[in-house]
């Protein structure tokens, strides 16, 4: 199998991955492989057929790794791969920054607007003695809802230009997202250079310490405010009639008819001030922009109706079971009420009183949902607030919303991170190698996204947006996954004696994609 290996090798060369790794982690002259060669192959494995490290050698034997990367498959045993991960581990921040800069320079990526977010990666194994200085596996709040597994976390920053992940870091499994913002900001500033940077994130971006640090550093930001900073009363006080309709269509609505698309409105009120924990801390002045999403309002109303219905069913069963072996006492009923309020998340609506009938000694129950509490909650449906320090002349309320909606690019890249690149649950020898492997996977994600960006740019230069036959024989906008899948069928006949390796005729679709990516598959190492 040759597949997309020439494409991956070409992009690795443009990013100088081998060169940068070997400069940071040189090997002895007698070594048969450099660490840079091993890391390149690991990146290629993630992009073509992700496998546990113990199976990478078998993959390399079946694929044309020797021809594409000049690397002997027989040398790629799991011990050699592990030693390469061990070698790069002390230099990960340096490598991530260097490769990010190489991507910016080689592909002309605009990095003045960057979207930041973090995700969790679940781990198999106990890791009872983690090595200091590397991401420590711990129990936390995993995004995949596997609280039984330890985790580490990864953060990536995606450039608005092509949704390219130009920056990444790994963190301890229990690291709070709020506490990582300043370090990430400082790393991103090095990539952005002298230009003023706009950092966009989720509500974890907002804290006095984070915003004060960005203000001092001359960094702009946009993030949604949690109810700690903009309470429910402020949201409930918003009126749609006071807001301005925004001509914005969410990606999920692009194929829907106009009457089925979500509607967006914005309203900017007076400036908001934020005080620090100490009297001497300067007062921060922020713009506060209220946003209303009709789709979000409908989803909130539907979710509330469902949890109320489920709570009613639970309460009806409780009423029918009063005095039974399950609920023989007033305390048993009270305990069940508390559980219903907690599990169905209706505690703010539910007014209930358990008692005991003096005549029979059996427990009693009186309950109702507080309609005023329900109405107060419903008044906030669809509303949230964005906070920013961008001046109005740099971005009006509508533009602030448009900038923020680009945050879905990070979520889309995490889908690739855990989908095509197969990051589900990891199991490695130690946390040092886990930390290093996350960098390898992030390098693979970078190439995955650059392939997509280059194909789209080449199409745009030709006045086109889709590739014929790319998806189930139909035209489609190229994505990293569709491109790699389409190229996967390319094969290579190994050379023998004086005969060089040959590539049987690729399909027209494969030739077209290779042309868009400016890759000649015959240009092997």
Beta strands, then each sheet from edge to edge (+ up, - down):
strand 1: 113-123
strand 2: 150-159
strand 3: 164-171
strand 4: 198-201
strand 5: 220-224
strand 6: 244-246
strand 7: 264-268
strand 8: 272-274
strand 9: 284-293
strand 10: 350-356
strand 11: 363-369
strand 12: 383-388
strand 13: 425-426
strand 14: 467-471
strand 15: 474-476
sheet 1: 3+ 2- 1+ 4+ 5+ 12- 9+ 7- 6+
sheet 2: 3+ 2- 1+ 13+
sheet 3: 3+ 2- 1+ 4+ 5+ 12- 9+ 8-
sheet 4: 10+ 11-
sheet 5: 14+ 15-
end
